[in-house]
């Protein structure tokens, strides 16, 4: 069944891109909903305590070189597949209110990206992982370049160069470990984990993987492509980038980077965590100063992902578990926030906070849903952001009190810039545009409502997510070379 999670969206993408039928949005929605249904079915029979992988699909790809098309799921992969297939139908459906030139091409690229993302999260062959990792870059490049805003070609080219060059470092590191596998060379995840590396080789391997994943997350100072790309991209592209795609970097660090080169973790740890914590403070300060609401959320995403990176790099069970649940929570919240920006911009013609005000009076339902999602982003207790941030800060604190204290500033800064943005947009004196704020369309109401429900449900019941990932996380940390 793991193969179907890749094939369904890729087949839909091929149909949309090659035949360009009428009703492209309906085809894309049907494909993503089918993937969500299949994910729920797989989850219903999933036992997190089962050792190894389930729902495996393994066929030789280039048998002579030890390369297989090998997919499988454990608790960590299952959570990422849930993230991808939960958000993708919401992203597709939220786009129904907009008209896109070459609509079939737009939705075809979205479904292609969903298929590639599922492949990234399920691949347990190193080369298959790399192929899916690169494949996910192609559709988002064209989505941003064709339907993006001002200076989209320059901005998208910068994004492409950053991520492509970073990926080449990962490929070199992966090939090195492949050539060091005992016996016949193989890209099989289990055998790569058991490959002995010298201290020097481990040092270089970890650096190679970090350069790829740090760009994708992004971690300071590899973040410079992100704000412009998020702002320039169409809303659907921004949602895909922020909600799902950046999690590829976090997932890659947990699944590949640290387990393959854990001998050098103690050397790199203070440097990597230092960069992540610096990014938290740096991005938060810039977010406080922003007047463009979309750019503010882009910088807030850097800060939140910096905390996720710091927690997982602490490499204790608390921190990694926090990273897992926060990836899901951040994906849900940031998709909701970017949809909020799109709704406001569509109605008043601006993203500037100075041109907003009094929206809550004209659109109380919208203001209420925005408030719930905003509180989740701020990590208020009993919202989905709280369990993850609490565990992440605990994990970083257990590694270093100083790093934990500085990382904790994200709570203060996050409250400052999000509450400020909400207050300026929703309250205060209304202007001509905000006083005529149109009611939510049905698709907007459904998507924002679903996200608000998820914010509350995950806040009340985080243990469902933690129980899903705990056995796999514990095994990775305690027995990296099992």
C-alpha positions as CSV (number, residue, x, y, z in Angstrom):
1,X,0.0,0.0,0.0
2,X,2.9,2.3,0.5
3,X,3.4,2.3,-3.3
4,X,-0.1,3.6,-3.8
5,X,0.6,6.7,-1.7
6,X,3.2,7.6,-4.4
7,X,1.4,6.3,-7.5
8,X,-2.1,7.9,-6.9
9,X,-0.9,11.5,-7.0
10,X,1.8,10.8,-9.7
11,X,-0.8,9.2,-12.0
12,X,-3.2,12.1,-11.3
13,X,-0.3,14.5,-12.1
14,X,0.5,12.7,-15.4
15,X,-3.2,12.9,-16.4
16,X,-3.4,16.6,-15.6
17,X,-0.1,17.6,-17.2
18,X,-0.5,15.5,-20.4
19,X,-4.2,15.7,-21.2
20,X,-5.1,19.0,-19.4
21,X,-8.7,17.9,-18.9
22,X,-11.6,20.1,-17.7
23,X,-12.2,19.8,-14.0
24,X,-8.6,19.7,-13.1
25,X,-9.2,20.9,-9.6
26,X,-11.7,18.1,-8.9
27,X,-9.2,15.5,-10.2
28,X,-6.5,16.9,-7.9
29,X,-8.8,17.0,-4.9
30,X,-10.0,13.4,-5.6
31,X,-6.4,12.2,-5.7
32,X,-5.4,13.9,-2.5
33,X,-8.5,12.8,-0.7
34,X,-7.9,9.2,-1.9
35,X,-4.4,9.4,-0.4
36,X,-5.8,10.7,2.9
37,X,-8.3,7.9,3.0
38,X,-5.6,5.3,2.3
39,X,-3.4,6.9,5.0
40,X,-6.2,6.6,7.5
41,X,-6.8,3.0,6.5
42,X,-3.1,2.2,7.0
43,X,-3.0,4.0,10.3
44,X,-6.0,2.1,11.6
45,X,-4.0,-1.2,11.5
46,X,-0.6,0.2,12.4
47,X,1.2,-1.0,15.5
48,X,4.0,1.4,16.4
49,X,5.7,-1.2,18.5
50,X,6.2,-3.5,15.5
51,X,10.0,-3.7,14.9
52,X,11.3,-2.6,11.6
53,X,9.1,-1.4,8.8
54,X,5.5,-2.3,7.7
55,X,3.8,-2.0,4.3
56,X,7.1,-2.5,2.6
57,X,7.5,-2.5,-1.1
58,X,10.8,-3.6,-2.4
59,X,11.8,-4.3,-6.0
60,X,15.3,-4.3,-7.5
61,X,15.9,-1.0,-9.4
62,X,19.6,-1.4,-10.5
63,X,20.3,-4.8,-8.9
64,X,24.0,-4.9,-9.9
65,X,24.6,-1.7,-8.0
66,X,22.6,-2.8,-4.9
67,X,19.9,-0.1,-5.6
68,X,16.3,-1.0,-4.8
69,X,13.0,0.8,-5.1
70,X,12.3,0.2,-1.4
71,X,9.5,1.9,0.6
72,X,8.3,1.2,4.1
73,X,6.7,2.8,7.2
74,X,7.6,3.0,10.8
75,X,6.2,5.4,13.4
76,X,8.3,8.3,12.2
77,X,7.5,7.8,8.6
78,X,3.8,7.3,9.4
79,X,3.6,10.7,11.1
80,X,5.2,12.4,8.1
81,X,2.8,10.6,5.7
82,X,-0.1,11.8,7.8
83,X,1.2,15.4,7.7
84,X,1.6,15.2,3.9
85,X,-1.7,13.6,3.1
86,X,-3.7,15.6,5.7
87,X,-2.5,19.0,4.5
88,X,-2.5,18.3,0.7
89,X,-6.3,18.1,0.2
90,X,-6.7,21.2,2.4
91,X,-4.2,23.0,0.2
92,X,-5.9,21.9,-3.0
93,X,-9.4,22.8,-1.8
94,X,-8.3,26.2,-0.5
95,X,-7.2,27.0,-4.0
96,X,-10.7,26.5,-5.4
97,X,-11.6,30.1,-4.9
98,X,-8.9,31.3,-7.3
99,X,-8.6,31.1,-11.0
100,X,-5.3,30.0,-12.4
101,X,-4.1,30.3,-16.0
102,X,-3.3,26.7,-17.2
103,X,-5.2,25.3,-14.2
104,X,-4.5,21.7,-15.1
105,X,-0.8,22.4,-15.1
106,X,-1.0,24.1,-11.7
107,X,-2.9,21.2,-10.0
108,X,-0.7,18.6,-11.9
109,X,2.4,20.1,-10.4
110,X,0.8,20.1,-6.9
111,X,-0.1,16.4,-7.2
112,X,3.4,15.6,-8.5
113,X,4.9,17.2,-5.5
114,X,2.6,15.3,-3.1
115,X,3.7,12.0,-4.6
116,X,7.4,13.0,-4.3
117,X,7.0,14.1,-0.7
118,X,5.3,10.8,0.2
119,X,8.3,9.0,-1.5
120,X,10.8,11.0,0.6
121,X,9.1,10.1,3.8
122,X,8.8,6.4,3.0
123,X,12.1,5.7,1.1
124,X,14.4,3.3,2.9
125,X,16.9,3.1,0.1
126,X,19.4,5.9,0.0
127,X,19.3,6.6,-3.7
128,X,15.4,6.4,-3.8
129,X,15.4,8.9,-1.0
130,X,17.7,11.2,-3.0
131,X,15.6,10.9,-6.2
132,X,12.3,11.7,-4.4
133,X,14.1,14.5,-2.6
134,X,15.1,16.1,-5.9
135,X,11.8,15.3,-7.6
136,X,9.9,17.3,-5.0
137,X,12.0,20.4,-6.0
138,X,10.9,20.3,-9.7
139,X,7.2,21.1,-9.3
140,X,7.5,23.7,-6.7
141,X,10.1,25.5,-8.9
142,X,7.6,25.8,-11.7
143,X,4.7,26.6,-9.4
144,X,6.7,29.6,-8.0
145,X,8.2,30.6,-11.4
146,X,4.9,30.5,-13.4
147,X,2.3,31.8,-10.8
148,X,4.5,33.7,-8.4
149,X,4.6,37.4,-7.8
150,X,7.0,40.2,-8.6
151,X,10.7,39.2,-9.4
152,X,9.5,35.5,-9.3
153,X,12.1,34.2,-11.7
154,X,15.1,35.7,-9.8
155,X,13.7,34.6,-6.5
156,X,12.8,31.1,-7.6
157,X,16.2,30.7,-9.3
158,X,17.9,31.5,-6.0
159,X,15.8,29.0,-4.2
160,X,16.6,26.3,-6.8
161,X,20.3,27.0,-6.7
162,X,20.4,26.9,-2.9
163,X,18.5,23.6,-2.6
164,X,20.1,21.9,-5.6
165,X,23.7,22.6,-4.5
166,X,22.8,21.5,-0.9
167,X,21.4,18.3,-2.3
168,X,24.7,17.6,-4.1
169,X,26.5,17.6,-0.8
170,X,24.1,15.0,0.5
171,X,24.5,12.8,-2.6
172,X,28.3,12.9,-2.2
173,X,28.0,11.9,1.5
174,X,25.5,9.2,0.6
175,X,27.7,7.7,-2.1
176,X,30.7,7.7,0.3
177,X,28.8,5.7,2.9
178,X,27.5,3.4,0.1
179,X,31.1,2.7,-1.1
180,X,32.1,1.8,2.5
181,X,29.3,-0.7,3.1
182,X,30.8,-4.1,4.0
183,X,30.4,-6.9,1.4
184,X,28.4,-5.9,-1.7
185,X,27.6,-2.2,-1.9
186,X,24.1,-1.3,-1.1
187,X,21.9,1.8,-0.4
188,X,19.7,-0.2,2.0
189,X,19.0,1.9,5.0
190,X,19.6,-0.8,7.6
191,X,22.9,-1.8,6.1
192,X,24.0,1.9,5.7
193,X,23.4,2.3,9.4
194,X,25.7,-0.6,10.2
195,X,28.6,0.8,8.0
196,X,31.6,1.6,10.1
197,X,33.1,5.0,9.5
198,X,36.3,6.5,10.8
199,X,35.9,9.6,13.0
200,X,37.2,11.9,10.2
201,X,34.9,10.3,7.6
202,X,31.9,10.6,9.9
203,X,32.7,14.3,10.4
204,X,32.6,14.9,6.6
205,X,29.5,12.8,6.1
206,X,27.5,14.6,8.7
207,X,28.6,18.0,7.3
208,X,27.5,16.9,3.8
209,X,24.0,15.9,5.0
210,X,23.7,19.0,7.2
211,X,24.3,21.3,4.3
212,X,21.5,19.7,2.4
213,X,19.0,19.6,5.2
214,X,19.9,23.0,6.7
215,X,19.0,24.7,3.4
216,X,15.7,22.9,3.2
217,X,14.5,23.6,6.8
218,X,16.0,26.3,6.6
219,X,18.5,26.9,9.4
220,X,20.4,30.2,9.9
221,X,22.5,31.3,7.9
222,X,21.1,29.1,5.0
223,X,17.7,30.7,5.2
224,X,18.1,33.7,2.9
225,X,16.1,32.1,0.0
226,X,13.1,31.5,2.2
227,X,11.4,34.9,3.0
228,X,11.4,36.1,-0.6
229,X,10.3,32.7,-1.9
230,X,7.4,32.4,0.5
231,X,6.2,35.9,-0.2
232,X,6.6,35.6,-4.0
233,X,5.0,32.1,-4.4
234,X,1.3,31.7,-4.9
235,X,-0.5,30.8,-1.7
236,X,-0.8,27.1,-2.6
237,X,3.0,27.0,-3.3
238,X,3.7,28.8,0.0
239,X,1.6,26.3,1.9
240,X,3.3,23.3,0.3
241,X,6.8,24.8,1.0
242,X,6.1,25.8,4.6
243,X,3.6,23.1,5.6
244,X,5.2,20.0,4.2
245,X,8.4,20.6,2.1
246,X,10.6,22.1,4.8
247,X,9.9,19.1,7.0
248,X,11.9,17.1,4.5
249,X,15.0,18.6,6.0
250,X,14.0,17.8,9.6
251,X,13.0,14.3,8.7
252,X,16.2,13.8,6.8
253,X,18.3,14.8,9.8
254,X,16.4,12.3,12.0
255,X,16.3,9.4,9.5
256,X,19.6,9.8,7.7
257,X,22.1,12.4,8.9
258,X,22.5,11.6,12.6
259,X,22.1,7.8,12.4
260,X,24.6,7.5,9.5
261,X,27.3,9.6,11.2
262,X,26.4,9.6,14.9
263,X,30.1,9.2,15.8
264,X,30.7,12.9,15.0
265,X,27.5,14.2,16.5
266,X,29.3,15.3,19.7
267,X,31.7,17.4,17.6
268,X,29.1,19.1,15.5
269,X,26.3,19.4,18.1
270,X,27.2,22.7,19.7
271,X,27.8,24.3,16.3
272,X,24.5,23.1,14.8
273,X,22.5,23.9,17.9
274,X,24.2,27.3,18.1
275,X,23.1,28.1,14.5
276,X,19.5,26.9,15.2
277,X,19.2,29.0,18.4
278,X,20.7,32.0,16.6
279,X,18.1,31.6,13.9
280,X,15.3,31.6,16.5
281,X,16.3,35.0,17.9
282,X,17.3,36.6,14.6
283,X,14.1,35.6,12.7
284,X,11.9,36.5,15.7
285,X,13.4,40.0,15.9
286,X,12.9,40.6,12.2
287,X,9.3,39.2,12.4
288,X,8.5,41.8,15.1
289,X,9.5,44.6,12.7
290,X,7.5,43.4,9.7
291,X,4.5,45.3,8.3
292,X,3.8,42.8,5.5
293,X,1.8,40.0,7.2
294,X,2.9,37.3,4.7
295,X,6.6,38.2,5.3
296,X,6.0,38.3,9.1
297,X,4.7,34.7,9.0
298,X,7.6,33.6,6.7
299,X,10.1,34.8,9.4
300,X,8.1,33.3,12.1
301,X,8.4,30.0,10.3
302,X,12.2,30.3,10.4
303,X,12.0,30.8,14.2
304,X,9.7,27.9,14.8
305,X,11.8,25.6,12.6
306,X,14.9,26.8,14.3
307,X,13.5,25.5,17.6
308,X,12.5,22.2,16.0
309,X,16.1,21.8,14.7
310,X,17.6,22.6,18.1
311,X,15.4,20.1,19.8
312,X,16.2,17.2,17.4
313,X,19.9,18.0,17.3
314,X,20.0,17.7,21.1
315,X,19.3,14.1,20.3
316,X,17.5,13.0,23.4
317,X,14.1,11.4,23.4
318,X,12.3,14.5,24.7
319,X,13.8,16.8,22.0
320,X,13.2,14.4,19.1
321,X,9.7,13.6,20.2
322,X,9.1,17.3,20.5
323,X,10.4,17.8,16.9
324,X,8.1,15.0,15.6
325,X,4.8,16.5,17.1
326,X,5.9,20.0,16.3
327,X,6.4,19.2,12.7
328,X,2.8,18.2,12.5
329,X,1.6,21.2,14.5
330,X,3.7,23.7,12.7
331,X,2.5,22.4,9.3
332,X,-1.1,22.7,10.3
333,X,-0.7,26.2,11.8
334,X,1.4,27.7,9.1
335,X,-0.9,26.5,6.3
336,X,-3.8,28.1,8.2
337,X,-1.9,31.4,8.7
338,X,-0.9,31.7,5.0
339,X,-4.5,31.0,4.0
340,X,-5.6,33.8,6.4
341,X,-3.1,36.2,4.6
342,X,-4.5,35.2,1.3
343,X,-8.1,35.8,2.4
344,X,-7.3,39.2,3.7
345,X,-5.2,40.2,0.7
346,X,-8.0,39.0,-1.7
347,X,-10.6,41.2,0.1
348,X,-8.7,44.4,0.9
349,X,-6.0,44.3,-1.8
350,X,-3.0,44.5,0.6
351,X,-0.9,42.5,3.0
352,X,0.2,45.6,4.9
353,X,-0.8,45.7,8.5
354,X,-1.1,49.5,8.3
355,X,-3.9,49.1,5.8
356,X,-5.9,46.6,7.9
357,X,-8.1,47.2,11.0
358,X,-11.5,46.5,12.2
359,X,-11.9,43.2,10.3
360,X,-13.3,41.4,13.4
361,X,-16.3,43.7,13.4
362,X,-17.1,42.9,9.7
363,X,-16.1,39.2,9.8
364,X,-16.4,37.8,13.3
365,X,-16.3,34.1,12.2
366,X,-13.1,34.7,10.3
367,X,-11.6,36.6,13.2
368,X,-12.5,33.7,15.6
369,X,-10.9,31.1,13.3
370,X,-7.8,33.3,12.8
371,X,-7.5,33.7,16.6
372,X,-7.6,29.9,17.2
373,X,-4.9,29.3,14.6
374,X,-2.8,32.2,15.9
375,X,-3.0,30.9,19.5
376,X,-1.8,27.5,18.2
377,X,1.2,29.3,16.6
378,X,1.9,31.1,19.8
379,X,1.8,27.7,21.7
380,X,-0.8,28.7,24.2
381,X,-1.6,25.7,26.5
382,X,-4.4,23.4,25.2
383,X,-3.5,24.2,21.6
384,X,-1.4,22.1,19.3
385,X,1.7,24.2,19.5
386,X,2.1,23.8,23.2
387,X,3.1,20.1,23.6
388,X,5.8,20.3,20.9
389,X,7.3,23.6,22.2
390,X,7.4,22.3,25.7
391,X,9.1,19.1,24.8
392,X,11.6,20.9,22.4
393,X,12.6,23.4,25.1
394,X,12.9,20.7,27.6
395,X,15.1,18.7,25.2
396,X,17.4,21.7,24.5
397,X,17.5,22.6,28.2
398,X,18.7,19.0,29.0
399,X,21.5,19.5,26.5
400,X,22.5,23.0,27.6
401,X,20.8,25.3,30.1
402,X,22.1,28.4,28.2
403,X,20.8,27.1,24.8
404,X,17.5,26.2,26.4
405,X,17.1,29.7,28.0
406,X,17.9,31.5,24.7
407,X,15.6,29.2,22.7
408,X,12.9,29.9,25.2
409,X,12.8,33.5,23.9
410,X,10.8,32.1,21.0
411,X,7.8,32.0,23.3
412,X,8.1,35.7,24.2
413,X,8.9,36.9,20.7
414,X,6.2,34.7,19.1
415,X,3.6,36.2,21.4
416,X,4.8,39.7,20.6
417,X,4.7,39.5,16.8
418,X,1.6,37.3,16.4
419,X,-0.5,39.2,18.9
420,X,0.6,42.5,17.4
421,X,-0.3,41.3,13.9
422,X,-3.7,40.0,15.1
423,X,-4.5,43.2,17.0
424,X,-3.6,45.5,14.1
425,X,-5.5,43.4,11.5
426,X,-8.6,42.5,13.5
427,X,-9.2,45.4,15.8
428,X,-8.6,49.1,15.7
429,X,-10.3,51.6,13.4
430,X,-11.8,50.1,10.3
431,X,-11.1,51.6,6.8
432,X,-13.2,51.5,3.7
433,X,-11.9,48.2,2.5
434,X,-12.0,46.4,5.8
435,X,-15.5,47.6,6.6
436,X,-16.7,45.8,3.5
437,X,-14.9,42.6,4.3
438,X,-16.8,39.9,2.4
439,X,-17.9,36.7,4.2
440,X,-15.8,33.5,3.9
441,X,-16.4,31.4,0.9
442,X,-17.4,27.8,1.5
443,X,-14.0,26.3,0.7
444,X,-12.3,28.9,2.9
445,X,-14.6,28.3,5.8
446,X,-14.2,24.5,5.6
447,X,-10.4,24.6,5.4
448,X,-10.0,27.2,8.2
449,X,-12.6,25.4,10.3
450,X,-10.8,22.0,9.8
451,X,-7.4,23.6,10.8
452,X,-9.0,25.3,13.9
453,X,-10.4,21.9,15.0
454,X,-7.0,20.2,14.5
455,X,-5.4,23.0,16.6
456,X,-7.7,22.2,19.5
457,X,-7.8,18.4,19.2
458,X,-4.0,18.0,19.0
459,X,-3.7,20.4,22.0
460,X,-6.0,18.2,24.1
461,X,-4.8,14.8,22.8
462,X,-1.0,15.1,22.0
463,X,-0.3,11.6,23.3
464,X,-1.9,10.0,20.3
465,X,1.0,11.5,18.2
466,X,3.7,10.8,20.8
467,X,2.6,7.2,21.1
468,X,2.8,6.8,17.4
469,X,6.4,7.9,17.1
470,X,7.9,6.9,20.5
471,X,9.1,3.3,19.8
472,X,10.8,4.3,16.5
473,X,12.4,7.4,18.1
474,X,13.6,5.5,21.1
475,X,15.1,2.8,18.9
476,X,17.0,5.4,16.8
477,X,18.4,7.2,19.8
478,X,19.4,4.2,21.9
479,X,20.4,1.8,19.1
480,X,21.5,3.9,16.1
481,X,23.2,0.9,14.5
482,X,20.6,-1.8,15.3
